Amino acid sequence: MEDLDIPIFKKSYDLYKDFYSLRNGVPRQDKFAIWLRCENLILEVLENVVAASQLSKLEKLPILQKGSIKLNFLRVLIRLCKDTKILDDKKYIQLEQNIDEIGRMFGGWIRSTRDR
């Protein structure tokens, strides 16, 4: 697992842990709908990061782009959680900052992969 000693993996891993820690405060009717979808998207982003870290440059780009798209959809769902009062503003801001940072990391990785 030393391949996973990359900042975007650590940040995505921490995002999942932070998100998971908020689970008990989520109303039951939301826990198995939008919350579960968000949780699954974070896991899919993590999966894309792991996959991309083990692929050749040629294979890496589509996986990184897919991860970036999933992250953007996660951003929409997290905003929806805030707007429907599943998340309070403080928790939303914390998650959104982490998602923004992961998005910048994806962007940098995609650019460096294209430029090679």
Summary of the structure (lengths in Angstrom):
residues: 116
radius of gyration: 14.6
end to end distance: 25.1
largest distance: 47.7
contacts: 334
relative contact order: 0.16
helix: 85%
strand: 0%
